[in-house]
Amino acid sequence: MNDGSSFQDGEQVLLIDQRGKRHLIFLRKAETFHSDRGWIAHEAIIGQPEGTWVRSSLGLRYVALRPTLAEYVLDMPRGAQLIYPKDLAMILFWADIYPGARVLEALALLRAVGPEGRVITFEQREEFARRALANIHMRLGEVTNLTVRLRPVEDGLPEEPVVDRVVLDLPEPWKLTALVADRLRPGGIFLCYVPTIIQSQQFVDALQRERHWALIETFETLYRPWNIEGPSVRPFHRMVAHTGFITVARRVVPEDEGRPGSRVQRLDPEE
């Protein structure tokens, strides 16, 4: 990713037209961007500062910007399910992903952990793993703190040192609660993203049956843009509503661990 002021040959650029339509392209000398509103030579963008307006052959204006991570996630090629930026933002915040964290996951959180952190990811299908790695390399370049395991998480978590966070987007996370408790440090966070409330319910039921989990919470996020043009202020007619459910739990030390005869108490948010 280029942080300089001018666009360079070979880097990504996001072209956004006057209608708000977005096009994620790679700049190449002697190549041309084509759309239903005309064409633009890449060389008209290369060497220009970020935020430059360019016109197509038919006169339509486009603004050229470097894509944010959210914009890249929406437009990048993908093989597995899409997790929307609104959910990724909540995952990063509620899982408390920080620079230097050791994260066991099935998502791409490399930028958040930084070069001192570590990410271990699982993928069952090799083509999906190749696509995910290609997307990471396009956005971040070569990385040395990512380990990819070509097997289901259910087949067993790695014999690694304990991790700080576990973030999974799997259909049956309730099968992993005991395994994760064995690999996640006390005080660590276990976060799962699933599409249905039935899956969330099964996951929460499994967490509540085990003494290693507390502060369990499930929620979804809704994203509704607003249109503001002078005195006209109204919400957009379309919004990104339900996409998935996020459940978060904290790994705790059972109250009776090492203290025979003590009574286990469960934290209840209603108390």
C-alpha positions in Angstrom: 0.0 0.0 0.0 1.5 3.3 -1.1 1.3 6.2 1.5 2.8 8.8 -0.9 0.8 11.7 -2.2 0.9 10.7 -5.9 -0.5 7.5 -7.5 2.1 5.1 -8.7 2.1 2.6 -11.5 1.0 -0.8 -10.1 -1.0 0.4 -7.1 -4.7 0.1 -6.5 -7.1 2.9 -6.9 -10.8 3.3 -6.2 -12.7 5.3 -8.9 -16.0 6.7 -7.7 -18.3 8.4 -10.3 -20.9 11.1 -9.8 -23.6 8.5 -9.1 -21.5 6.9 -6.3 -20.6 3.8 -8.3 -17.3 2.4 -7.3 -14.6 0.6 -9.4 -11.5 -0.9 -7.8 -8.7 -1.2 -10.3 -4.9 -1.6 -10.6 -3.1 1.2 -12.3 -1.0 0.0 -15.3 0.7 2.2 -17.8 -0.8 1.9 -21.3 -4.0 0.4 -19.9 -7.5 1.9 -20.0 -10.4 1.8 -17.6 -13.7 1.2 -19.4 -17.3 1.6 -18.2 -20.7 2.4 -19.6 -19.8 6.1 -19.1 -16.7 6.1 -21.3 -13.0 5.3 -20.8 -10.1 6.8 -18.8 -6.5 6.1 -19.6 -4.6 4.9 -16.5 -1.8 7.4 -17.3 -4.3 10.2 -16.6 -4.3 9.1 -13.0 -0.7 7.9 -12.5 1.4 10.7 -11.1 -1.6 12.7 -9.8 -2.3 13.3 -6.1 -4.9 11.3 -4.3 -8.3 12.9 -4.4 -7.9 14.0 -8.1 -11.0 14.3 -10.3 -10.6 12.8 -13.8 -13.1 12.8 -16.6 -14.1 9.9 -18.9 -14.2 10.1 -22.6 -17.9 11.0 -22.3 -17.3 13.7 -19.8 -18.4 11.9 -16.6 -16.3 12.9 -13.5 -14.6 10.3 -11.3 -12.7 11.0 -8.1 -9.6 8.8 -7.6 -8.8 7.6 -4.1 -6.8 4.9 -2.4 -9.3 2.4 -1.0 -9.9 2.2 2.8 -9.9 -1.2 4.3 -13.7 -1.1 4.4 -13.9 -0.3 0.7 -11.4 -2.9 -0.2 -13.3 -5.6 1.8 -16.5 -4.8 -0.1 -14.8 -4.8 -3.6 -12.1 -7.5 -3.3 -12.4 -10.9 -5.0 -13.6 -13.5 -2.5 -14.3 -17.2 -2.1 -15.9 -17.5 1.3 -18.8 -15.5 2.8 -18.6 -11.8 2.9 -18.4 -10.1 6.3 -19.5 -6.5 5.9 -17.3 -3.6 7.2 -20.0 -2.7 9.8 -19.6 -6.2 11.3 -15.8 -6.2 10.9 -15.6 -2.9 12.8 -17.6 -4.3 15.7 -15.6 -7.5 15.7 -12.3 -5.6 16.0 -13.8 -3.4 18.8 -15.6 -6.1 20.8 -12.9 -8.7 20.5 -10.5 -5.9 21.6 -7.9 -6.7 18.9 -4.7 -4.8 19.7 -1.2 -4.4 18.3 0.9 -7.4 19.4 -2.1 -9.7 20.1 -1.9 -13.4 19.3 -5.2 -14.2 17.5 -6.6 -17.6 16.5 -9.2 -16.9 13.9 -10.9 -17.6 10.6 -10.9 -13.9 9.5 -8.2 -11.5 8.3 -7.2 -9.3 11.3 -3.5 -8.8 10.4 -3.5 -5.0 10.1 -5.1 -4.7 13.6 -2.5 -6.9 15.3 0.5 -5.2 13.6 3.9 -6.7 12.8 4.5 -7.7 16.4 1.2 -9.7 16.6 0.4 -13.1 15.2 -2.6 -14.5 13.4 -3.4 -18.2 12.9 -6.2 -18.9 10.5 -8.0 -22.0 9.3 -9.4 -22.8 5.8 -10.8 -26.0 4.6 -10.6 -25.3 0.9 -7.3 -24.6 -0.7 -8.7 -22.3 -3.4 -10.3 -20.1 -0.7 -7.0 -20.0 1.2 -5.1 -18.9 -2.0 -7.7 -16.2 -2.7 -7.5 -14.9 0.9 -3.7 -14.8 0.8 -3.8 -13.0 -2.6 -6.2 -10.4 -1.1 -3.9 -9.9 2.0 -0.8 -9.5 -0.2 -2.6 -7.0 -2.4 -3.5 -4.9 0.6 -0.6 -5.4 3.0 2.2 -6.8 0.9 4.2 -9.8 2.1 3.5 -10.8 5.7 5.5 -12.9 8.1 3.1 -13.1 11.1 0.3 -15.2 9.4 0.0 -19.0 9.7 -2.5 -20.7 7.5 -3.8 -24.2 8.4 -5.5 -26.1 5.6 -7.9 -28.1 7.8 -11.2 -27.5 9.7 -10.8 -25.9 13.1 -13.0 -28.8 14.4 -10.1 -31.2 13.7 -8.2 -29.7 16.6 -6.6 -26.5 17.5 -2.8 -26.2 17.1 -0.5 -27.0 20.0 0.6 -23.4 20.2 1.3 -21.2 23.2 -1.9 -19.8 24.6 -3.5 -17.0 22.4 -5.1 -13.7 23.5 -8.2 -13.8 21.2 -10.2 -16.3 19.2 -12.4 -14.9 16.4 -14.3 -17.5 14.3 -17.0 -17.4 11.6 -18.0 -21.0 11.6 -21.4 -22.6 11.3 -21.1 -24.7 14.5 -19.0 -22.9 17.0 -20.7 -24.6 20.0 -18.5 -27.7 19.1 -15.4 -25.8 19.9 -16.0 -24.2 23.3 -14.0 -26.7 25.3 -11.1 -26.7 22.8 -11.0 -22.9 22.7 -11.0 -22.7 26.6 -7.9 -24.9 26.6 -6.0 -22.6 24.1 -7.3 -19.1 25.2 -5.6 -17.4 28.1 -7.7 -16.4 31.2 -9.2 -13.0 30.5 -9.1 -13.6 26.8 -12.0 -13.0 24.4 -13.9 -15.6 22.3 -16.0 -14.0 19.5 -18.1 -15.8 17.0 -19.9 -14.5 13.9 -22.9 -16.6 12.6 -25.8 -15.7 10.3 -28.8 -17.0 12.3 -30.1 -16.5 15.8 -30.6 -20.3 16.2 -26.8 -20.8 15.8 -26.2 -18.0 18.3 -28.6 -19.6 20.8 -26.8 -23.0 20.5 -23.5 -21.3 20.9 -24.6 -19.4 24.0 -26.2 -22.5 25.5 -22.8 -24.3 25.1 -20.9 -21.5 26.7 -23.3 -21.3 29.6 -22.9 -25.0 30.4 -19.1 -24.6 30.9 -17.4 -22.9 33.9 -14.7 -21.2 31.8 -17.0 -18.6 30.3 -18.6 -15.4 31.6 -19.9 -12.0 30.4 -21.6 -13.6 27.4 -23.3 -11.2 25.0 -25.0 -11.5 21.6 -25.9 -8.6 19.3 -26.2 -7.5 15.7 -25.4 -4.2 14.0 -27.5 -2.1 11.6 -26.1 0.5 9.2 -28.5 3.2 7.9 -27.0 6.1 6.0 -28.7 9.5 5.9 -29.1 11.9 2.9 -28.5 15.6 3.8 -29.0 18.1 1.0 -29.8 21.6 2.3 -33.2 21.5 4.1 -33.8 17.9 2.9 -32.8 15.5 5.6 -34.0 11.9 5.4 -32.7 8.4 5.9 -31.8 6.4 2.8 -34.6 4.2 1.5 -32.1 1.2 1.5 -29.9 0.2 4.4 -27.5 -2.6 5.3 -29.7 -4.3 8.0 -29.2 -7.8 9.3 -26.1 -9.6 8.1 -25.1 -11.7 11.1 -25.0 -12.1 14.9 -21.9 -11.6 17.0 -21.5 -13.4 20.3 -18.7 -12.5 22.7 -17.6 -14.3 25.9 -14.7 -13.9 28.3 -12.5 -16.7 29.4 -12.4 -16.9 33.2 -10.8 -19.2 35.8 -13.5 -21.4 37.3 -14.2 -20.3 40.9 -13.5 -23.8 42.3 -10.4 -24.5 40.3 -7.7 -25.4 42.8 -10.1 -24.8 45.7 -12.0 -28.0 46.5 -15.4 -27.5 47.9 -16.0 -24.0 46.7 -19.2 -23.1 45.0 -19.3 -22.1 41.3 -21.1 -18.8 40.7 -22.2 -17.6 37.2 -22.1 -13.9 36.3 -25.6 -12.8 35.4 -26.0 -9.4 33.7 -29.6 -9.2 35.1 -28.3 -9.3 38.7 
